[in-house]
């Protein structure tokens, strides 16, 4: 599997930032972040800390309350 192009990554991350801003820049609860990190750490789409499906940095994506996994795992 190959990840999204640079342009697609930028678009996906831009959308994530907009949703995060619309949500008031809220961080997910610590237990939610921990669960998300655990699931992402064993996910085959996690390539070196970047989601191969959307291109977002996993460490950041799991902390934003407004974000969702592109595989609908969390």
PDB file with one MODEL, atoms N, CA, C and O in Angstrom:
MODEL        1
ATOM      1  N   UNK A   1       0.848  -1.179   0.000  1.00  0.00           N
ATOM      2  CA  UNK A   1       0.000   0.000   0.000  1.00  0.00           C
ATOM      3  C   UNK A   1       0.890   1.237   0.000  1.00  0.00           C
ATOM      4  O   UNK A   1       1.865   1.306   0.749  1.00  0.00           O
ATOM      5  N   UNK A   2       0.564   2.187  -0.817  1.00  0.00           N
ATOM      6  CA  UNK A   2       1.298   3.448  -0.821  1.00  0.00           C
ATOM      7  C   UNK A   2       0.411   4.533  -0.222  1.00  0.00           C
ATOM      8  O   UNK A   2      -0.812   4.508  -0.363  1.00  0.00           O
ATOM      9  N   UNK A   3       1.041   5.463   0.434  1.00  0.00           N
ATOM     10  CA  UNK A   3       0.297   6.528   1.087  1.00  0.00           C
ATOM     11  C   UNK A   3      -0.157   7.591   0.116  1.00  0.00           C
ATOM     12  O   UNK A   3       0.150   7.540  -1.075  1.00  0.00           O
ATOM     13  N   UNK A   4      -0.892   8.555   0.637  1.00  0.00           N
ATOM     14  CA  UNK A   4      -1.378   9.651  -0.206  1.00  0.00           C
ATOM     15  C   UNK A   4      -0.234  10.554  -0.669  1.00  0.00           C
ATOM     16  O   UNK A   4       0.832  10.604  -0.056  1.00  0.00           O
ATOM     17  N   UNK A   5      -0.487  11.254  -1.754  1.00  0.00           N
ATOM     18  CA  UNK A   5       0.495  12.206  -2.275  1.00  0.00           C
ATOM     19  C   UNK A   5       0.682  13.352  -1.285  1.00  0.00           C
ATOM     20  O   UNK A   5      -0.109  13.524  -0.358  1.00  0.00           O
ATOM     21  N   UNK A   6       1.730  14.123  -1.495  1.00  0.00           N
ATOM     22  CA  UNK A   6       1.987  15.269  -0.618  1.00  0.00           C
ATOM     23  C   UNK A   6       0.792  16.222  -0.600  1.00  0.00           C
ATOM     24  O   UNK A   6       0.398  16.711   0.459  1.00  0.00           O
ATOM     25  N   UNK A   7       0.221  16.483  -1.769  1.00  0.00           N
ATOM     26  CA  UNK A   7      -0.933  17.381  -1.854  1.00  0.00           C
ATOM     27  C   UNK A   7      -2.132  16.846  -1.093  1.00  0.00           C
ATOM     28  O   UNK A   7      -2.826  17.602  -0.413  1.00  0.00           O
ATOM     29  N   UNK A   8      -2.380  15.542  -1.204  1.00  0.00           N
ATOM     30  CA  UNK A   8      -3.498  14.920  -0.486  1.00  0.00           C
ATOM     31  C   UNK A   8      -3.253  14.957   1.012  1.00  0.00           C
ATOM     32  O   UNK A   8      -4.176  15.206   1.788  1.00  0.00           O
ATOM     33  N   UNK A   9      -2.008  14.709   1.428  1.00  0.00           N
ATOM     34  CA  UNK A   9      -1.670  14.789   2.857  1.00  0.00           C
ATOM     35  C   UNK A   9      -1.960  16.183   3.386  1.00  0.00           C
ATOM     36  O   UNK A   9      -2.551  16.341   4.455  1.00  0.00           O
ATOM     37  N   UNK A  10      -1.539  17.199   2.631  1.00  0.00           N
ATOM     38  CA  UNK A  10      -1.756  18.585   3.053  1.00  0.00           C
ATOM     39  C   UNK A  10      -3.247  18.889   3.151  1.00  0.00           C
ATOM     40  O   UNK A  10      -3.685  19.538   4.101  1.00  0.00           O
ATOM     41  N   UNK A  11      -4.021  18.430   2.188  1.00  0.00           N
ATOM     42  CA  UNK A  11      -5.465  18.646   2.210  1.00  0.00           C
ATOM     43  C   UNK A  11      -6.098  17.937   3.404  1.00  0.00           C
ATOM     44  O   UNK A  11      -6.910  18.526   4.118  1.00  0.00           O
ATOM     45  N   UNK A  12      -5.729  16.674   3.624  1.00  0.00           N
ATOM     46  CA  UNK A  12      -6.276  15.915   4.748  1.00  0.00           C
ATOM     47  C   UNK A  12      -5.937  16.564   6.082  1.00  0.00           C
ATOM     48  O   UNK A  12      -6.792  16.675   6.961  1.00  0.00           O
ATOM     49  N   UNK A  13      -4.681  16.993   6.231  1.00  0.00           N
ATOM     50  CA  UNK A  13      -4.278  17.626   7.478  1.00  0.00           C
ATOM     51  C   UNK A  13      -4.969  18.968   7.650  1.00  0.00           C
ATOM     52  O   UNK A  13      -5.364  19.326   8.760  1.00  0.00           O
ATOM     53  N   UNK A  14      -5.118  19.711   6.563  1.00  0.00           N
ATOM     54  CA  UNK A  14      -5.837  20.988   6.618  1.00  0.00           C
ATOM     55  C   UNK A  14      -7.268  20.808   7.088  1.00  0.00           C
ATOM     56  O   UNK A  14      -7.762  21.585   7.906  1.00  0.00           O
ATOM     57  N   UNK A  15      -7.933  19.782   6.572  1.00  0.00           N
ATOM     58  CA  UNK A  15      -9.304  19.483   7.018  1.00  0.00           C
ATOM     59  C   UNK A  15      -9.318  19.134   8.501  1.00  0.00           C
ATOM     60  O   UNK A  15     -10.196  19.579   9.242  1.00  0.00           O
ATOM     61  N   UNK A  16      -8.340  18.335   8.931  1.00  0.00           N
ATOM     62  CA  UNK A  16      -8.264  17.956  10.340  1.00  0.00           C
ATOM     63  C   UNK A  16      -8.100  19.186  11.226  1.00  0.00           C
ATOM     64  O   UNK A  16      -8.717  19.275  12.288  1.00  0.00           O
ATOM     65  N   UNK A  17      -7.273  20.128  10.796  1.00  0.00           N
ATOM     66  CA  UNK A  17      -7.063  21.360  11.570  1.00  0.00           C
ATOM     67  C   UNK A  17      -8.356  22.169  11.647  1.00  0.00           C
ATOM     68  O   UNK A  17      -8.683  22.715  12.700  1.00  0.00           O
ATOM     69  N   UNK A  18      -9.089  22.247  10.541  1.00  0.00           N
ATOM     70  CA  UNK A  18     -10.359  22.980  10.525  1.00  0.00           C
ATOM     71  C   UNK A  18     -11.353  22.340  11.497  1.00  0.00           C
ATOM     72  O   UNK A  18     -12.009  23.042  12.266  1.00  0.00           O
ATOM     73  N   UNK A  19     -11.465  21.011  11.462  1.00  0.00           N
ATOM     74  CA  UNK A  19     -12.380  20.319  12.384  1.00  0.00           C
ATOM     75  C   UNK A  19     -11.933  20.499  13.836  1.00  0.00           C
ATOM     76  O   UNK A  19     -12.758  20.665  14.735  1.00  0.00           O
ATOM     77  N   UNK A  20     -10.628  20.463  14.049  1.00  0.00           N
ATOM     78  CA  UNK A  20     -10.084  20.656  15.396  1.00  0.00           C
ATOM     79  C   UNK A  20     -10.402  22.070  15.889  1.00  0.00           C
ATOM     80  O   UNK A  20     -10.786  22.252  17.045  1.00  0.00           O
ATOM     81  N   UNK A  21     -10.246  23.052  15.033  1.00  0.00           N
ATOM     82  CA  UNK A  21     -10.563  24.440  15.393  1.00  0.00           C
ATOM     83  C   UNK A  21     -12.053  24.588  15.675  1.00  0.00           C
ATOM     84  O   UNK A  21     -12.443  25.240  16.644  1.00  0.00           O
ATOM     85  N   UNK A  22     -12.889  23.981  14.827  1.00  0.00           N
ATOM     86  CA  UNK A  22     -14.345  24.056  15.022  1.00  0.00           C
ATOM     87  C   UNK A  22     -14.760  23.408  16.342  1.00  0.00           C
ATOM     88  O   UNK A  22     -15.780  23.769  16.927  1.00  0.00           O
ATOM     89  N   UNK A  23     -13.960  22.450  16.801  1.00  0.00           N
ATOM     90  CA  UNK A  23     -14.226  21.768  18.068  1.00  0.00           C
ATOM     91  C   UNK A  23     -13.621  22.529  19.250  1.00  0.00           C
ATOM     92  O   UNK A  23     -13.643  22.045  20.382  1.00  0.00           O
ATOM     93  N   UNK A  24     -13.089  23.703  18.986  1.00  0.00           N
ATOM     94  CA  UNK A  24     -12.528  24.522  20.064  1.00  0.00           C
ATOM     95  C   UNK A  24     -11.136  24.098  20.485  1.00  0.00           C
ATOM     96  O   UNK A  24     -10.705  24.410  21.595  1.00  0.00           O
ATOM     97  N   UNK A  25     -10.421  23.390  19.614  1.00  0.00           N
ATOM     98  CA  UNK A  25      -9.068  22.904  19.885  1.00  0.00           C
ATOM     99  C   UNK A  25      -9.014  22.010  21.128  1.00  0.00           C
ATOM    100  O   UNK A  25      -8.023  22.002  21.859  1.00  0.00           O
ATOM    101  N   UNK A  26     -10.087  21.265  21.351  1.00  0.00           N
ATOM    102  CA  UNK A  26     -10.134  20.380  22.521  1.00  0.00           C
ATOM    103  C   UNK A  26      -9.290  19.137  22.302  1.00  0.00           C
ATOM    104  O   UNK A  26      -9.238  18.564  21.214  1.00  0.00           O
ATOM    105  N   UNK A  27      -8.638  18.752  23.372  1.00  0.00           N
ATOM    106  CA  UNK A  27      -7.843  17.526  23.376  1.00  0.00           C
ATOM    107  C   UNK A  27      -8.746  16.393  23.841  1.00  0.00           C
ATOM    108  O   UNK A  27      -9.620  16.595  24.684  1.00  0.00           O
ATOM    109  N   UNK A  28      -8.539  15.222  23.301  1.00  0.00           N
ATOM    110  CA  UNK A  28      -9.290  14.051  23.760  1.00  0.00           C
ATOM    111  C   UNK A  28      -8.882  13.740  25.193  1.00  0.00           C
ATOM    112  O   UNK A  28      -7.774  14.072  25.615  1.00  0.00           O
ATOM    113  N   UNK A  29      -9.766  13.110  25.930  1.00  0.00           N
ATOM    114  CA  UNK A  29      -9.448  12.697  27.299  1.00  0.00           C
ATOM    115  C   UNK A  29      -8.252  11.747  27.285  1.00  0.00           C
ATOM    116  O   UNK A  29      -8.026  11.036  26.306  1.00  0.00           O
ATOM    117  N   UNK A  30      -7.498  11.742  28.367  1.00  0.00           N
ATOM    118  CA  UNK A  30      -6.282  10.931  28.440  1.00  0.00           C
ATOM    119  C   UNK A  30      -6.538   9.452  28.167  1.00  0.00           C
ATOM    120  O   UNK A  30      -5.747   8.799  27.485  1.00  0.00           O
ATOM    121  N   UNK A  31      -7.640   8.921  28.698  1.00  0.00           N
ATOM    122  CA  UNK A  31      -7.929   7.504  28.474  1.00  0.00           C
ATOM    123  C   UNK A  31      -8.248   7.226  27.002  1.00  0.00           C
ATOM    124  O   UNK A  31      -7.926   6.155  26.488  1.00  0.00           O
ATOM    125  N   UNK A  32      -8.875   8.179  26.333  1.00  0.00           N
ATOM    126  CA  UNK A  32      -9.180   8.041  24.905  1.00  0.00           C
ATOM    127  C   UNK A  32      -7.880   8.081  24.096  1.00  0.00           C
ATOM    128  O   UNK A  32      -7.687   7.283  23.178  1.00  0.00           O
ATOM    129  N   UNK A  33      -7.002   9.006  24.440  1.00  0.00           N
ATOM    130  CA  UNK A  33      -5.715   9.118  23.752  1.00  0.00           C
ATOM    131  C   UNK A  33      -4.930   7.816  23.922  1.00  0.00           C
ATOM    132  O   UNK A  33      -4.360   7.299  22.961  1.00  0.00           O
ATOM    133  N   UNK A  34      -4.904   7.303  25.120  1.00  0.00           N
ATOM    134  CA  UNK A  34      -4.171   6.067  25.389  1.00  0.00           C
ATOM    135  C   UNK A  34      -4.725   4.897  24.569  1.00  0.00           C
ATOM    136  O   UNK A  34      -3.962   4.109  24.009  1.00  0.00           O
ATOM    137  N   UNK A  35      -6.042   4.790  24.504  1.00  0.00           N
ATOM    138  CA  UNK A  35      -6.669   3.714  23.724  1.00  0.00           C
ATOM    139  C   UNK A  35      -6.338   3.879  22.236  1.00  0.00           C
ATOM    140  O   UNK A  35      -5.974   2.914  21.564  1.00  0.00           O
ATOM    141  N   UNK A  36      -6.468   5.105  21.731  1.00  0.00           N
ATOM    142  CA  UNK A  36      -6.172   5.371  20.319  1.00  0.00           C
ATOM    143  C   UNK A  36      -4.716   5.039  20.002  1.00  0.00           C
ATOM    144  O   UNK A  36      -4.431   4.399  18.990  1.00  0.00           O
ATOM    145  N   UNK A  37      -3.795   5.471  20.863  1.00  0.00           N
ATOM    146  CA  UNK A  37      -2.380   5.193  20.638  1.00  0.00           C
ATOM    147  C   UNK A  37      -2.109   3.701  20.574  1.00  0.00           C
ATOM    148  O   UNK A  37      -1.357   3.234  19.719  1.00  0.00           O
ATOM    149  N   UNK A  38      -2.726   2.953  21.485  1.00  0.00           N
ATOM    150  CA  UNK A  38      -2.547   1.506  21.497  1.00  0.00           C
ATOM    151  C   UNK A  38      -3.022   0.864  20.207  1.00  0.00           C
ATOM    152  O   UNK A  38      -2.362  -0.021  19.662  1.00  0.00           O
ATOM    153  N   UNK A  39      -4.172   1.316  19.721  1.00  0.00           N
ATOM    154  CA  UNK A  39      -4.705   0.772  18.472  1.00  0.00           C
ATOM    155  C   UNK A  39      -3.845   1.175  17.279  1.00  0.00           C
ATOM    156  O   UNK A  39      -3.596   0.364  16.387  1.00  0.00           O
ATOM    157  N   UNK A  40      -3.395   2.417  17.263  1.00  0.00           N
ATOM    158  CA  UNK A  40      -2.556   2.885  16.153  1.00  0.00           C
ATOM    159  C   UNK A  40      -1.192   2.202  16.158  1.00  0.00           C
ATOM    160  O   UNK A  40      -0.625   1.948  15.096  1.00  0.00           O
ATOM    161  N   UNK A  41      -0.667   1.907  17.331  1.00  0.00           N
ATOM    162  CA  UNK A  41       0.653   1.280  17.419  1.00  0.00           C
ATOM    163  C   UNK A  41       0.684  -0.109  16.793  1.00  0.00           C
ATOM    164  O   UNK A  41       1.738  -0.556  16.341  1.00  0.00           O
ATOM    165  N   UNK A  42      -0.446  -0.791  16.759  1.00  0.00           N
ATOM    166  CA  UNK A  42      -0.481  -2.132  16.163  1.00  0.00           C
ATOM    167  C   UNK A  42      -1.121  -2.136  14.777  1.00  0.00           C
ATOM    168  O   UNK A  42      -1.271  -3.193  14.163  1.00  0.00           O
ATOM    169  N   UNK A  43      -1.493  -0.976  14.292  1.00  0.00           N
ATOM    170  CA  UNK A  43      -2.159  -0.863  12.990  1.00  0.00           C
ATOM    171  C   UNK A  43      -1.151  -0.978  11.847  1.00  0.00           C
ATOM    172  O   UNK A  43      -0.102  -0.335  11.887  1.00  0.00           O
ATOM    173  N   UNK A  44      -1.451  -1.785  10.832  1.00  0.00           N
ATOM    174  CA  UNK A  44      -0.537  -1.905   9.689  1.00  0.00           C
ATOM    175  C   UNK A  44      -0.445  -0.628   8.844  1.00  0.00           C
ATOM    176  O   UNK A  44       0.484  -0.485   8.049  1.00  0.00           O
ATOM    177  N   UNK A  45      -1.384   0.289   9.003  1.00  0.00           N
ATOM    178  CA  UNK A  45      -1.355   1.549   8.254  1.00  0.00           C
ATOM    179  C   UNK A  45      -0.446   2.582   8.913  1.00  0.00           C
ATOM    180  O   UNK A  45      -0.177   3.628   8.323  1.00  0.00           O
ATOM    181  N   UNK A  46       0.032   2.306  10.127  1.00  0.00           N
ATOM    182  CA  UNK A  46       0.954   3.207  10.826  1.00  0.00           C
ATOM    183  C   UNK A  46       2.358   2.933  10.310  1.00  0.00           C
ATOM    184  O   UNK A  46       2.967   1.916  10.640  1.00  0.00           O
ATOM    185  N   UNK A  47       2.851   3.832   9.515  1.00  0.00           N
ATOM    186  CA  UNK A  47       4.178   3.696   8.927  1.00  0.00           C
ATOM    187  C   UNK A  47       5.102   4.768   9.492  1.00  0.00           C
ATOM    188  O   UNK A  47       5.110   5.910   9.033  1.00  0.00           O
ATOM    189  N   UNK A  48       5.868   4.381  10.485  1.00  0.00           N
ATOM    190  CA  UNK A  48       6.824   5.315  11.079  1.00  0.00           C
ATOM    191  C   UNK A  48       6.175   6.508  11.749  1.00  0.00           C
ATOM    192  O   UNK A  48       6.740   7.601  11.755  1.00  0.00           O
ATOM    193  N   UNK A  49       4.991   6.309  12.316  1.00  0.00           N
ATOM    194  CA  UNK A  49       4.307   7.396  13.006  1.00  0.00           C
ATOM    195  C   UNK A  49       3.400   8.226  12.127  1.00  0.00           C
ATOM    196  O   UNK A  49       2.841   9.228  12.573  1.00  0.00           O
ATOM    197  N   UNK A  50       3.251   7.814  10.882  1.00  0.00           N
ATOM    198  CA  UNK A  50       2.346   8.513   9.950  1.00  0.00           C
ATOM    199  C   UNK A  50       1.299   7.527   9.460  1.00  0.00           C
ATOM    200  O   UNK A  50       1.623   6.400   9.086  1.00  0.00           O
ATOM    201  N   UNK A  51       0.051   7.953   9.463  1.00  0.00           N
ATOM    202  CA  UNK A  51      -1.022   7.110   8.952  1.00  0.00           C
ATOM    203  C   UNK A  51      -0.899   7.019   7.432  1.00  0.00           C
ATOM    204  O   UNK A  51      -0.943   8.031   6.732  1.00  0.00           O
ATOM    205  N   UNK A  52      -0.748   5.817   6.945  1.00  0.00           N
ATOM    206  CA  UNK A  52      -0.575   5.614   5.512  1.00  0.00           C
ATOM    207  C   UNK A  52      -1.857   5.911   4.721  1.00  0.00           C
ATOM    208  O   UNK A  52      -1.808   6.122   3.509  1.00  0.00           O
ATOM    209  N   UNK A  53      -2.983   5.923   5.401  1.00  0.00           N
ATOM    210  CA  UNK A  53      -4.252   6.174   4.710  1.00  0.00           C
ATOM    211  C   UNK A  53      -4.542   7.656   4.528  1.00  0.00           C
ATOM    212  O   UNK A  53      -4.971   8.080   3.455  1.00  0.00           O
ATOM    213  N   UNK A  54      -4.308   8.448   5.577  1.00  0.00           N
ATOM    214  CA  UNK A  54      -4.620   9.875   5.471  1.00  0.00           C
ATOM    215  C   UNK A  54      -3.373  10.752   5.420  1.00  0.00           C
ATOM    216  O   UNK A  54      -3.423  11.889   4.951  1.00  0.00           O
ATOM    217  N   UNK A  55      -2.243  10.210   5.912  1.00  0.00           N
ATOM    218  CA  UNK A  55      -1.002  10.969   5.905  1.00  0.00           C
ATOM    219  C   UNK A  55      -0.779  11.816   7.138  1.00  0.00           C
ATOM    220  O   UNK A  55       0.230  12.515   7.229  1.00  0.00           O
ATOM    221  N   UNK A  56      -1.693  11.770   8.087  1.00  0.00           N
ATOM    222  CA  UNK A  56      -1.558  12.584   9.298  1.00  0.00           C
ATOM    223  C   UNK A  56      -0.554  11.967  10.270  1.00  0.00           C
ATOM    224  O   UNK A  56      -0.394  10.747  10.304  1.00  0.00           O
ATOM    225  N   UNK A  57       0.123  12.804  11.061  1.00  0.00           N
ATOM    226  CA  UNK A  57       1.006  12.285  12.103  1.00  0.00           C
ATOM    227  C   UNK A  57       0.172  11.652  13.220  1.00  0.00           C
ATOM    228  O   UNK A  57      -0.678  12.307  13.823  1.00  0.00           O
ATOM    229  N   UNK A  58       0.427  10.389  13.478  1.00  0.00           N
ATOM    230  CA  UNK A  58      -0.383   9.627  14.433  1.00  0.00           C
ATOM    231  C   UNK A  58      -0.340  10.240  15.826  1.00  0.00           C
ATOM    232  O   UNK A  58      -1.382  10.367  16.470  1.00  0.00           O
ATOM    233  N   UNK A  59       0.840  10.621  16.303  1.00  0.00           N
ATOM    234  CA  UNK A  59       0.974  11.171  17.664  1.00  0.00           C
ATOM    235  C   UNK A  59       0.086  12.394  17.882  1.00  0.00           C
ATOM    236  O   UNK A  59      -0.391  12.628  18.992  1.00  0.00           O
ATOM    237  N   UNK A  60      -0.132  13.163  16.835  1.00  0.00           N
ATOM    238  CA  UNK A  60      -0.970  14.348  16.934  1.00  0.00           C
ATOM    239  C   UNK A  60      -2.445  13.988  16.755  1.00  0.00           C
ATOM    240  O   UNK A  60      -3.302  14.424  17.524  1.00  0.00           O
ATOM    241  N   UNK A  61      -2.722  13.192  15.738  1.00  0.00           N
ATOM    242  CA  UNK A  61      -4.101  12.845  15.397  1.00  0.00           C
ATOM    243  C   UNK A  61      -4.833  12.202  16.573  1.00  0.00           C
ATOM    244  O   UNK A  61      -6.007  12.498  16.798  1.00  0.00           O
ATOM    245  N   UNK A  62      -4.171  11.337  17.318  1.00  0.00           N
ATOM    246  CA  UNK A  62      -4.843  10.634  18.416  1.00  0.00           C
ATOM    247  C   UNK A  62      -5.226  11.558  19.563  1.00  0.00           C
ATOM    248  O   UNK A  62      -6.068  11.200  20.387  1.00  0.00           O
ATOM    249  N   UNK A  63      -4.620  12.743  19.629  1.00  0.00           N
ATOM    250  CA  UNK A  63      -4.889  13.654  20.749  1.00  0.00           C
ATOM    251  C   UNK A  63      -6.038  14.626  20.475  1.00  0.00           C
ATOM    252  O   UNK A  63      -6.573  15.233  21.403  1.00  0.00           O
ATOM    253  N   UNK A  64      -6.414  14.772  19.219  1.00  0.00           N
ATOM    254  CA  UNK A  64      -7.473  15.731  18.892  1.00  0.00           C
ATOM    255  C   UNK A  64      -8.837  15.073  19.026  1.00  0.00           C
ATOM    256  O   UNK A  64      -9.116  14.071  18.368  1.00  0.00           O
ATOM    257  N   UNK A  65      -9.676  15.632  19.872  1.00  0.00           N
ATOM    258  CA  UNK A  65     -10.996  15.076  20.136  1.00  0.00           C
ATOM    259  C   UNK A  65     -11.832  14.929  18.868  1.00  0.00           C
ATOM    260  O   UNK A  65     -12.623  13.993  18.755  1.00  0.00           O
ATOM    261  N   UNK A  66     -11.668  15.824  17.933  1.00  0.00           N
ATOM    262  CA  UNK A  66     -12.494  15.845  16.724  1.00  0.00           C
ATOM    263  C   UNK A  66     -12.094  14.801  15.680  1.00  0.00           C
ATOM    264  O   UNK A  66     -12.839  14.572  14.727  1.00  0.00           O
ATOM    265  N   UNK A  67     -10.940  14.170  15.842  1.00  0.00           N
ATOM    266  CA  UNK A  67     -10.436  13.259  14.817  1.00  0.00           C
ATOM    267  C   UNK A  67     -11.024  11.858  14.906  1.00  0.00           C
ATOM    268  O   UNK A  67     -11.471  11.406  15.959  1.00  0.00           O
ATOM    269  N   UNK A  68     -11.004  11.189  13.753  1.00  0.00           N
ATOM    270  CA  UNK A  68     -11.474   9.815  13.646  1.00  0.00           C
ATOM    271  C   UNK A  68     -10.457   9.026  12.832  1.00  0.00           C
ATOM    272  O   UNK A  68      -9.756   9.583  11.987  1.00  0.00           O
ATOM    273  N   UNK A  69     -10.387   7.751  13.090  1.00  0.00           N
ATOM    274  CA  UNK A  69      -9.507   6.865  12.343  1.00  0.00           C
ATOM    275  C   UNK A  69     -10.091   6.634  10.951  1.00  0.00           C
ATOM    276  O   UNK A  69     -11.286   6.361  10.834  1.00  0.00           O
ATOM    277  N   UNK A  70      -9.280   6.734   9.890  1.00  0.00           N
ATOM    278  CA  UNK A  70      -9.801   6.501   8.546  1.00  0.00           C
ATOM    279  C   UNK A  70     -10.232   5.051   8.315  1.00  0.00           C
ATOM    280  O   UNK A  70     -10.960   4.766   7.364  1.00  0.00           O
ATOM    281  N   UNK A  71      -9.785   4.131   9.185  1.00  0.00           N
ATOM    282  CA  UNK A  71     -10.208   2.735   9.098  1.00  0.00           C
ATOM    283  C   UNK A  71     -11.390   2.454  10.027  1.00  0.00           C
ATOM    284  O   UNK A  71     -11.872   1.324  10.110  1.00  0.00           O
ATOM    285  N   UNK A  72     -11.847   3.493  10.724  1.00  0.00           N
ATOM    286  CA  UNK A  72     -12.961   3.412  11.676  1.00  0.00           C
ATOM    287  C   UNK A  72     -12.685   2.435  12.825  1.00  0.00           C
ATOM    288  O   UNK A  72     -13.595   1.791  13.346  1.00  0.00           O
ATOM    289  N   UNK A  73     -11.401   2.344  13.205  1.00  0.00           N
ATOM    290  CA  UNK A  73     -11.022   1.505  14.338  1.00  0.00           C
ATOM    291  C   UNK A  73     -11.326   2.221  15.663  1.00  0.00           C
ATOM    292  O   UNK A  73     -11.647   1.587  16.668  1.00  0.00           O
ATOM    293  N   UNK A  74     -11.217   3.551  15.637  1.00  0.00           N
ATOM    294  CA  UNK A  74     -11.579   4.354  16.819  1.00  0.00           C
ATOM    295  C   UNK A  74     -12.320   5.603  16.380  1.00  0.00           C
ATOM    296  O   UNK A  74     -12.713   6.415  17.218  1.00  0.00           O
TER     297      UNK A  74
ENDMDL
END
